[in-house]
Amino acid sequence: MMETAETLVRVVPNSRRLRFAKDVLVFGWANVICLFLNAVLTFLLPKYLSIEDFGHYRLFILYSSMAGLAHLGLLDGILVRWAERPDERIGLEIKSTFVFLLVQHVLVLAPACLILARWFRTTESLGLWLGLVAYVVVFNCSTIGQVALQARKQFDRLSFFTVVTAASLLGLLLAWKLAGRLSALTAIASYVAANLLAAIGIWRAVLRPGAGRVPHLREIGKLGIADIHLGWRILIANSLLVLVPSLDRFFVSGALSIRDFAMYAFAGNALAIVYTVAISAARVVYPYLSEGTSLESRRRAYTLGRATLLTLWSFSLTLYFPTALLVHWILPRYVSSLPVVRVLMINSGFVSMIHILHANYFRVSLALNQFLIGCAVGLASAVVLLTLAMRIGRLEWFAGAMTVAVVIWWATNERLLSRSLGDAWGARFRILFLWLVSSGLFFAASTIRNLWLAGLTYIAVALPLIVFGLRKTLLPLLGQVLRWFQRENPRSLFYQ
């Protein structure tokens, strides 16, 4: 295993290794800042909004997660092509892609606005859906620029605008609060406006002097249709990747009251940070994997990545205890959501593996059909289990059903990847066993009334167990990383 870690560090040329390390560090710092800002929002909005208003706001956030469906695969197609030859294609095609997207959205969304205006008469419902329409346009236009930055590996700029979005949202919400006008509708408007500000900045950063002219509409149409044809299956896979982990919230919103949904959404909101970090990390990983690393190096990276993510997940469980303290202190109305937080936290590790490892490895292995099979199994499992939970009607059962469905989805993906990765089932059973043991210890520790003592107990017992169980993978890697930092000048990460 020492040879495995050494080989993994050697397989990548030095300059590329430095670029990758720099991008991981930059994105890491950006996510630390966003984590802080999102943590503030996690407690700010539930404190100053009524439970019903918070429920409507989280309902908007839930539906907005599917905004990418409106581009029909266009943006996934350009990512595949632009990542291959970014310098040649982005400048020539970015304006054409923008025009095609706007025309497409006008044709689809304009009739939708008329229908919504006739169907929804209440201010809250109409505001929610019109805000969603506006967000779809802003999000997809912004994503064109984000794809260009991702393909060019300009993760420093991408990280900057990620922070700008979170900071703008926090600033706007605080302004509405000081003005005494904070409500579900103003919170939704702030969310759209924050993304619009970031989108403007992204486009200013992306458009370079000498960008290609906008061609004739017929040429724009041919290029757009070709990109949709290339990306529609990727869109389905990505949409399922987002839909399946959030399917429990769709079921709760349809089956229970808005107050129950608010309680459940607060628990999901506490885990949004984990998902944000996972998606951000996946953005960094894909362009480097798509550059043509060898199959053997991808296998080794997968083994190390899986062990690292499990370790980070076990550490992240300790966040429950200070979160529970803050909820008791600041948000006593939401104490009843803590059991749901506890259940949902134990599936966050597998969700991160699916986003960061499975999705990217299926892509670079050109095994999208297999990934769709895995997503379909996860979706079917979630629908069946959540339907059973709906009959019981308790929030904890929805969270438990989602956790079991995620585990089934993870195991299916692992089975589908086993042929290309050549990974032994013993390693997978070890991961699953350590997950079960850590989850059991976490639940046992959370029964201790003194939350500080509970957190320390979990840290003292579970974390050494995880490190010991994965020692053959983690310790050689740690040694190699430390020796690499001794050989290389760490400042080169920032001045490369």
Order of alpha helices (4+ residues) and beta strands (2+ residues): alpha-alpha-alpha-alpha-alpha-alpha-alpha-alpha-alpha-alpha-alpha-alpha-alpha-alpha-alpha-alpha-alpha-alpha-alpha-alpha-alpha-alpha
